[in-house]
Amino acid sequence: MSDNGKTSVWQGFKAFLMRGNVVDLAVAVVIGAAFTNIVNAVVKGVINPLVGAFGTKNLDSYSSCLKGPCEGTGDTATGVTIMWGSVLGATLQFVITAAVVYFLMVLPMAKYLARVEARRKAKEGTQEIVEISELEVLKEIRDTLVAQRGQGQGQGPGER
């Protein structure tokens, strides 16, 4: 591969990295990772104790024995245990994350974009009204000039 080919590949890669989408995606991933820690803390510190008020504090301990005897944990476990508490905890984390993202990020951004679009349409609407009224005025001037020419054709040059 020639030096020119390496340069063009490097330049293409650099252009790809500097595109706005890639930078925005990188920022979103970093913020998402930090946000996950917050949601996990809320679930662990608030949701799990609320659930614990009715049962155990740790959702992972909720399970059902499908085929007994269900004894032990990890490699020493016997039987077939369904760990539905873990699934419930993960589901709660997902729902909380989705709700916070929607209500704190998506909904306000949608409202902001709708306001920007309404302003843009209002601005375009006023421009169209101004253009239409200017066009109407020009048509009236043209009609007046045509009417004056039509009246003046039957008269001599000095009889106006």
Helices and strands as residue ranges (DSSP letters): H 3-18, H 20-42, I 43-47, H 48-52, G 59-61, E 64-71, G 74-76, E 78-82, H 84-101, I 102-106, H 107-152
